[in-house]
Amino acid sequence: MPPHMAPYLLTSTAEDLNSRISTTYNATHSFETTSDMTARTGSVYRSFSVTEYGQTVTAFILFRKAETIRILGRYPVLGTVFDMTSTGPDFKLSLPTKNLFVTGTESTPSVSTNALENLRPNALLAAILIRPADLVTERIHIEDDTDVDHSWYILQFTRKGPGDTDLPDRSVWFDRLDLRAIRQRIFDNDGLIVSDTKYDKWQPYDGVLFPKHIDASFKKDGYGVVINTNAVKMNSEPGDEKFAQEQPAGSTLKVLGTAR
């Protein structure tokens, strides 16, 4: 493109952007992915810097609506290093190299020095799969953030609070060159960032778009993951047996949120 020519920017509305999210979300009933996953520790809300640790694992992610997810991580030599399942409000995490089996709820505070123990399956799912607004409980607003350096739309989601007030919920960035989602932030009731996720390299799999590169930071809890997906089986409808996880014989049970 000649240097004097500006790129052609697409225009949209809040309703159209939410509809684009809805189209992808509603078409995604399940998926099975094979990815390279690298974990990070650190947070902008804490006094230490973000650093990567360990080597990249091969991660197998299985998802089935609604909120049923399993994440299995393996090293080439050590084999399985973590196996995590959530089929609702509770989750299970097996760490074979530590002979440890962890259980808890998705709302259990993330206070472990082991980043993997702090990872919550549904928090990761919320970062991976952008959901559309529930217009019964949420409001949406569009912001045009375009200048000489970038051209974005930001779709703001707020939850309807008491007295017709708005509580912070989420924001999703769209590139105005193609209207693809490139970032999502999820907030708590005080407006602090729960997760900040960046998306790139969207590809169609059986007609459903999925980002091959996901960089998710869980800023309050001090950890994050980078996921580079190599293969996707979209809407494969994995059965219940693929989400069945029992405590390995001889492993130590750790129940988060209790003194046990």
MOSULUR-V449925 format. One record per residue. RES is the residue in one letter. D_LAST is the distance of its C-alpha to the last C-alpha in whole Angstrom. Layout:
res:RES d_last:D_LAST
res:RES d_last:D_LAST
This chain:
res:M d_last:63
res:P d_last:66
res:P d_last:65
res:H d_last:66
res:M d_last:65
res:A d_last:62
res:P d_last:59
res:Y d_last:60
res:L d_last:57
res:L d_last:56
res:T d_last:55
res:S d_last:53
res:T d_last:52
res:A d_last:48
res:E d_last:49
res:D d_last:50
res:L d_last:47
res:N d_last:44
res:S d_last:46
res:R d_last:46
res:I d_last:42
res:S d_last:42
res:T d_last:45
res:T d_last:42
res:Y d_last:39
res:N d_last:41
res:A d_last:42
res:T d_last:39
res:H d_last:37
res:S d_last:35
res:F d_last:35
res:E d_last:34
res:T d_last:35
res:T d_last:35
res:S d_last:34
res:D d_last:34
res:M d_last:31
res:T d_last:30
res:A d_last:27
res:R d_last:28
res:T d_last:26
res:G d_last:27
res:S d_last:28
res:V d_last:31
res:Y d_last:29
res:R d_last:28
res:S d_last:30
res:F d_last:29
res:S d_last:32
res:V d_last:31
res:T d_last:31
res:E d_last:31
res:Y d_last:28
res:G d_last:28
res:Q d_last:31
res:T d_last:32
res:V d_last:30
res:T d_last:31
res:A d_last:30
res:F d_last:30
res:I d_last:29
res:L d_last:30
res:F d_last:30
res:R d_last:31
res:K d_last:32
res:A d_last:30
res:E d_last:27
res:T d_last:26
res:I d_last:26
res:R d_last:25
res:I d_last:25
res:L d_last:25
res:G d_last:26
res:R d_last:28
res:Y d_last:30
res:P d_last:33
res:V d_last:32
res:L d_last:28
res:G d_last:28
res:T d_last:25
res:V d_last:23
res:F d_last:21
res:D d_last:21
res:M d_last:20
res:T d_last:21
res:S d_last:21
res:T d_last:23
res:G d_last:22
res:P d_last:20
res:D d_last:17
res:F d_last:17
res:K d_last:15
res:L d_last:16
res:S d_last:17
res:L d_last:17
res:P d_last:19
res:T d_last:21
res:K d_last:17
res:N d_last:16
res:L d_last:13
res:F d_last:12
res:V d_last:11
res:T d_last:11
res:G d_last:12
res:T d_last:15
res:E d_last:18
res:S d_last:18
res:T d_last:14
res:P d_last:15
res:S d_last:16
res:V d_last:15
res:S d_last:14
res:T d_last:17
res:N d_last:17
res:A d_last:20
res:L d_last:19
res:E d_last:15
res:N d_last:17
res:L d_last:20
res:R d_last:20
res:P d_last:22
res:N d_last:24
res:A d_last:24
res:L d_last:26
res:L d_last:28
res:A d_last:29
res:A d_last:30
res:I d_last:32
res:L d_last:34
res:I d_last:36
res:R d_last:36
res:P d_last:39
res:A d_last:39
res:D d_last:39
res:L d_last:42
res:V d_last:41
res:T d_last:38
res:E d_last:39
res:R d_last:42
res:I d_last:43
res:H d_last:46
res:I d_last:47
res:E d_last:48
res:D d_last:51
res:D d_last:50
res:T d_last:53
res:D d_last:54
res:V d_last:56
res:D d_last:53
res:H d_last:51
res:S d_last:51
res:W d_last:48
res:Y d_last:48
res:I d_last:44
res:L d_last:43
res:Q d_last:41
res:F d_last:39
res:T d_last:38
res:R d_last:36
res:K d_last:38
res:G d_last:37
res:P d_last:38
res:G d_last:42
res:D d_last:43
res:T d_last:41
res:D d_last:40
res:L d_last:36
res:P d_last:35
res:D d_last:34
res:R d_last:35
res:S d_last:38
res:V d_last:40
res:W d_last:42
res:F d_last:45
res:D d_last:48
res:R d_last:51
res:L d_last:53
res:D d_last:51
res:L d_last:49
res:R d_last:46
res:A d_last:43
res:I d_last:42
res:R d_last:39
res:Q d_last:36
res:R d_last:34
res:I d_last:32
res:F d_last:31
res:D d_last:29
res:N d_last:30
res:D d_last:31
res:G d_last:33
res:L d_last:31
res:I d_last:30
res:V d_last:27
res:S d_last:29
res:D d_last:32
res:T d_last:34
res:K d_last:37
res:Y d_last:39
res:D d_last:42
res:K d_last:44
res:W d_last:44
res:Q d_last:45
res:P d_last:46
res:Y d_last:44
res:D d_last:46
res:G d_last:47
res:V d_last:44
res:L d_last:43
res:F d_last:40
res:P d_last:40
res:K d_last:40
res:H d_last:38
res:I d_last:35
res:D d_last:34
res:A d_last:31
res:S d_last:29
res:F d_last:26
res:K d_last:27
res:K d_last:25
res:D d_last:22
res:G d_last:24
res:Y d_last:24
res:G d_last:27
res:V d_last:28
res:V d_last:32
res:I d_last:33
res:N d_last:36
res:T d_last:37
res:N d_last:39
res:A d_last:40
res:V d_last:39
res:K d_last:39
res:M d_last:40
res:N d_last:39
res:S d_last:39
res:E d_last:36
res:P d_last:34
res:G d_last:33
res:D d_last:29
res:E d_last:29
res:K d_last:29
res:F d_last:25
res:A d_last:24
res:Q d_last:21
res:E d_last:19
res:Q d_last:16
res:P d_last:18
res:A d_last:18
res:G d_last:17
res:S d_last:14
res:T d_last:11
res:L d_last:8
res:K d_last:7
res:V d_last:6
res:L d_last:8
res:G d_last:9
res:T d_last:5
res:A d_last:4
res:R d_last:0
